[in-house]
């Protein structure tokens, strides 16, 4: 359906049905300062010599694809990056990664992460991270069930492999609807951008932050996406609760990272990995 026609149709609906309030953006409920940690050259050198396992899906691809440019800008060699199943280097650092499980099945991803490490990989790495995906969460998701599975699995793995430093993660966000997106929603389209989905992600992320922020090993990708190049987290309010949304300047499709977004998130990822590896 052409964009101009959608706009005209929506205007007619608004005039006839008094739905103007539906086009208003969600109001900011509160704001708090937030500073994104970015990797230093020393951090990058630490990661270069670390043995890292990174389980992820497409946003993780965005992060990994940004690494060569980041390391090149610091006149450093990018870490060796290999897919799970390939032969691991006998010496030196590396990032071994995999597209974990199936999107939309977070419990399966958690179980797969546990299985991969217990199948032998844990003996060959220093740092491990499982990052769930924004599509693993929606308004209907029971975030408590997923968090309890994540928490118990991570605790069990940490007890079994005390030499591995586990990095914990929030779940990525989607961008909030712009005016055109709200017009589409008025016509029953674009429901993947409903604030209720980010509200569910925020409920999960709040549990993760409460449990792991004090460890010094939390990769808060959601906060980084939301604050962007600014210095304030702005929580919006909706009928489903407070939520953060990805800065639209960091994405080309509302969910995945563009080049600027990937660079920002990857620099934070490196800083967190370096801290975990050194600790």
Secondary structure, 3 states (H helix, E strand, C coil): CCHHHHHHHHHHHHHHHCCHHHHCCCCEEEEEECCCCCCCHHHHHHHHCCEEEEEECHHHHHHHHHHHHHHHHCCCCCCCEEECCCCCCCCCCEEEEEECCCCCCHHHHHHHHHHHHHCCHHHHCCEEEECCCHHHCCCCCCHHHHHHHHHHHHHHHHHHCCCCEEEEECCCCCECCCHHHHHHHHCCCCHHHCHHHHHHHHHHHHHHHHHHHHHCCEECHHHHHHHCCCCEEEEECCCCCCECCECHHHECCCCCECHHHHHHHHHHHHHHHHHHHHC
